[in-house]
Amino acid sequence: MVEAKRTRRDPQVGQQQAKLYADCLEQQFGQRPIIFYTNGYQHWLWNDASYPPRLMQGFFKKPELDLMIQRCTTRRSLLTTDINDTIVERYYQTRAVRRISEEFERHNERKALLVMAIGAGKTRTVIALCDLLMRCNWVKRVLFLADRVALVNQAANVFKKQLPASSPVNLVTEKNTEGRVYVSTYPTMMGLINEVGNGQRKFGVGHFDLIVIDEAHRSVYQKYRAIFEYFDSLLVGLTATPKDEIDRNTYSLFNLEAGVPTDLYELEDAINDGFLVRPKSVSVPLKFQREGIKYNRTLA
């Protein structure tokens, strides 16, 4: 249901009127509609059965809208569904999936930040989360973003091994392939957002239901924020940066209190549990420190 106002008016003035129309339509047809209100420049979506209103970059395609309406009745509880222990078997991985699930289901949050030490299994943890969300009909398509091609290739291989039914697609090399999990670098996705075919964008605003950001921090958001603002999706950030070293603004991006991520498993925890060993520092003197820098050599 769309409530349209003149371009010079704030579209939010139509919110209550749109709700009244939705009430009437639900009473007449037995189905609560998804509410949009707009002035032609700003578009607001309000699925008032689940979430407060949120600003959109456009309207959903019909299949995306059909899927959103369908989920109102077919979505199952994340908290009572078993986590696939063939994907994750360590207690902290299961705990992380549960805590993110609680934020999504109990608190109606749409963002989460997972802090986990390098080597502790962030990718497998998020794959278990994707599996749970797919089985419970919360998400259909997932976008996994990383800042280097090597990390994209690595993530694609892990998805193919741990969740082959998701038909993972590496967008760096397979731009025209269909699947349920898409893995990409940020620049590749920036280019694909603007790609148009048959008068429509390749990816609509509702194409992805979950976006995962590998090594989430403020600089990534500032540089590629168009991606996160364009897609209407759940958002999960992953980082190995210790919680006290994460920029305060990074927490605010995920609507979190500074220093309090959705779940935390740091290096010291992994060492104490016996999953990782303490790193050893090795002093390696560099040549310029031993011999200095000579001006004539810098010009050679």
C-alpha positions in Angstrom: 0.0 0.0 0.0 1.5 3.3 -1.1 0.6 6.7 0.3 2.0 9.4 -2.0 2.4 13.1 -1.0 3.4 16.1 -3.1 7.1 16.5 -3.6 7.2 19.6 -1.4 5.7 17.8 1.6 7.5 15.6 4.1 6.4 12.0 3.3 6.2 11.2 7.0 3.0 13.3 7.3 1.3 10.5 5.5 2.3 7.8 8.0 -0.9 7.7 10.1 -3.1 8.0 7.0 -1.2 5.1 5.4 -1.8 3.0 8.6 -5.5 3.7 8.5 -5.7 2.5 4.9 -3.7 -0.6 5.8 -6.1 -1.3 8.6 -9.1 -1.1 6.2 -7.3 -3.3 3.6 -6.5 -5.9 6.3 -10.1 -6.0 7.5 -11.4 -6.4 4.0 -9.0 -8.9 2.6 -7.5 -10.6 5.7 -3.9 -9.7 4.8 -1.9 -6.9 6.3 -0.2 -5.0 3.5 3.3 -3.7 3.5 3.1 0.1 3.9 5.1 2.7 1.8 4.8 6.4 2.1 6.6 8.8 -0.2 6.9 12.2 -1.8 8.6 10.9 -4.9 12.1 11.7 -3.5 12.0 10.0 -0.1 10.5 6.5 0.3 9.6 5.0 3.7 8.8 1.3 4.2 6.8 0.2 7.2 6.2 -3.4 7.9 4.4 -2.6 11.1 4.0 -6.2 12.1 7.7 -6.5 12.6 9.7 -3.3 12.5 9.4 0.5 12.8 9.5 2.6 9.6 12.8 2.8 7.7 14.1 5.0 4.9 14.4 3.2 1.5 16.3 3.9 -1.7 13.4 2.8 -3.9 10.5 0.3 -4.1 10.7 -3.5 -4.0 10.3 -5.6 -7.1 7.1 -7.7 -7.1 8.8 -11.0 -6.2 10.7 -9.3 -3.3 7.5 -7.8 -2.0 5.7 -11.1 -2.3 8.4 -12.8 -0.3 8.2 -10.1 2.5 4.5 -10.7 2.8 4.9 -14.4 2.8 7.4 -14.2 5.6 4.8 -12.6 7.8 3.2 -16.0 8.2 5.9 -18.6 7.3 8.9 -17.3 9.3 9.9 -19.7 12.1 11.6 -19.0 15.4 15.3 -18.8 15.3 15.6 -19.4 19.0 13.9 -22.8 19.0 15.6 -24.2 15.9 18.8 -26.2 16.2 22.1 -24.8 15.0 23.8 -27.0 12.5 26.7 -28.5 14.5 28.4 -29.9 11.5 29.2 -26.3 10.6 30.1 -25.0 14.0 30.9 -27.2 17.1 32.7 -24.8 19.5 30.6 -23.3 22.3 31.5 -19.7 21.5 30.5 -20.0 17.8 27.1 -21.4 18.8 26.7 -18.7 21.4 27.4 -16.0 18.8 24.8 -17.4 16.5 22.3 -17.5 19.3 23.0 -13.9 20.5 22.6 -12.5 17.0 19.4 -14.5 16.6 18.1 -13.0 19.9 18.8 -9.5 18.6 17.0 -10.2 15.4 14.0 -12.0 16.9 13.4 -10.8 20.4 14.5 -7.2 20.1 13.6 -6.6 16.4 17.1 -5.3 15.7 18.4 -5.4 12.1 22.1 -5.0 12.8 24.7 -7.0 14.8 28.5 -6.8 15.4 30.6 -9.9 16.1 34.1 -9.5 17.5 36.1 -12.7 17.3 39.8 -13.4 17.3 41.7 -14.2 14.1 41.7 -18.0 13.6 38.7 -18.5 15.8 36.3 -19.2 12.9 34.4 -16.1 12.1 33.5 -17.3 8.6 32.2 -20.6 9.7 30.2 -18.9 12.5 28.5 -16.6 10.0 27.8 -19.6 7.7 26.0 -21.3 10.5 24.0 -18.1 11.0 23.1 -18.0 7.3 22.1 -21.6 7.4 19.8 -21.0 10.4 18.2 -17.9 8.9 17.6 -19.7 5.6 16.0 -22.8 7.2 13.7 -20.6 9.3 12.7 -18.5 6.2 14.2 -15.3 7.5 16.5 -14.8 4.5 16.7 -16.1 0.9 19.8 -14.4 -0.4 23.0 -13.3 1.4 25.7 -10.9 0.3 29.2 -11.4 1.9 31.5 -8.5 1.4 35.3 -8.4 1.9 37.9 -5.8 0.9 40.4 -8.1 -1.0 40.0 -10.7 -3.7 41.9 -13.3 -1.8 39.4 -13.0 1.1 36.5 -13.2 -1.3 37.9 -16.4 -2.8 38.6 -17.9 0.6 35.0 -17.1 1.8 33.5 -18.5 -1.4 35.4 -21.8 -0.9 34.3 -22.1 2.7 30.7 -21.5 1.8 30.9 -24.1 -1.0 32.3 -26.7 1.5 30.1 -26.0 4.5 26.9 -24.9 2.8 26.8 -26.2 -0.7 23.0 -26.0 -1.0 23.3 -22.2 -1.0 25.0 -22.3 -4.4 27.6 -19.7 -3.6 28.5 -17.2 -6.3 31.8 -15.4 -6.5 30.8 -12.1 -8.1 34.4 -11.2 -8.8 34.5 -14.0 -11.4 30.9 -15.0 -11.9 28.9 -11.9 -12.4 26.0 -13.5 -14.3 25.4 -16.6 -12.1 22.4 -17.1 -9.9 22.7 -18.4 -6.3 21.6 -17.8 -2.7 24.9 -16.6 -1.3 26.9 -14.0 -3.2 30.5 -13.2 -2.2 32.1 -9.9 -3.5 34.6 -7.2 -3.0 33.2 -3.7 -2.2 34.2 -2.1 -5.5 32.7 -5.0 -7.5 29.4 -4.6 -5.8 29.5 -0.8 -6.2 29.7 -1.4 -9.9 27.0 -4.0 -10.0 24.5 -1.8 -8.1 24.5 0.6 -11.0 24.2 -2.1 -13.7 20.9 -1.9 -15.6 19.4 -4.5 -17.9 16.0 -4.5 -19.6 15.2 -1.2 -17.9 15.8 -2.6 -14.4 18.7 -2.6 -12.1 20.5 -6.0 -11.8 19.9 -6.0 -8.0 16.8 -4.4 -6.6 16.8 -2.8 -3.1 15.2 -5.9 -1.7 17.4 -8.5 -3.5 19.5 -9.4 -0.4 18.0 -10.2 2.9 21.3 -10.3 4.8 24.6 -8.5 4.2 27.8 -9.7 6.0 30.7 -7.2 6.3 34.1 -8.8 6.8 36.4 -6.6 8.9 33.7 -4.1 9.7 35.0 -0.7 10.7 34.1 3.0 10.1 36.4 3.6 7.1 34.7 0.8 5.1 31.3 2.2 5.9 32.3 5.7 5.0 33.8 4.6 1.7 31.1 2.2 0.6 28.1 3.3 2.6 26.1 3.5 -0.7 25.9 -0.4 -0.6 24.5 -0.5 2.9 22.1 2.3 2.3 20.9 0.9 -1.0 19.9 -2.6 0.1 17.2 -3.1 2.6 18.7 -6.0 4.6 19.8 -7.3 7.9 23.4 -6.4 8.6 26.1 -8.4 10.4 29.6 -7.0 10.9 32.6 -9.2 11.6 35.9 -8.0 13.1 39.0 -9.4 14.9 39.9 -6.0 16.3 39.9 -6.0 20.1 36.7 -4.4 21.4 38.5 -1.6 23.2 40.3 -0.6 20.0 37.2 -0.4 17.8 36.3 3.1 16.9 33.3 4.4 18.8 31.6 5.4 15.6 31.8 1.7 14.4 29.6 0.7 17.3 27.1 3.5 16.5 26.9 2.2 12.9 25.4 -1.0 14.4 23.3 0.8 17.0 25.4 -0.5 19.8 26.8 1.0 23.0 30.6 1.7 22.7 32.6 -1.3 23.8 29.6 -3.6 23.8 29.4 -5.7 20.6 26.6 -8.2 20.1 29.0 -11.0 20.9 32.7 -11.1 21.9 35.4 -13.8 21.8 38.9 -12.3 22.0 42.4 -13.7 21.6 42.9 -14.2 25.3 39.7 -16.3 25.5 40.8 -18.5 22.6 44.3 -19.0 24.2 42.8 -19.9 27.6 40.4 -22.4 25.9 43.3 -24.0 24.0 42.0 -23.2 20.6 44.8 -20.8 19.7 48.4 -20.4 20.9 49.9 -17.2 22.2 51.8 -15.3 19.4 55.5 -14.8 19.8 57.1 -11.5 18.7 60.3 -11.7 16.8 62.5 -8.6 16.4 63.7 -8.3 12.8 66.1 -5.4 12.2 65.7 -3.7 8.9 68.6 -2.8 6.6 67.9 0.9 6.7 67.9 0.8 10.5 71.4 -0.8 10.5 73.0 1.2 7.7 70.8 4.3 7.4 69.5 5.9 4.2 71.9 7.6 1.8 70.5 10.5 -0.3 72.1 9.4 -3.6 70.6 5.9 -3.3 67.1 7.3 -3.0 67.5 8.8 -6.5 68.7 5.6 -8.1 
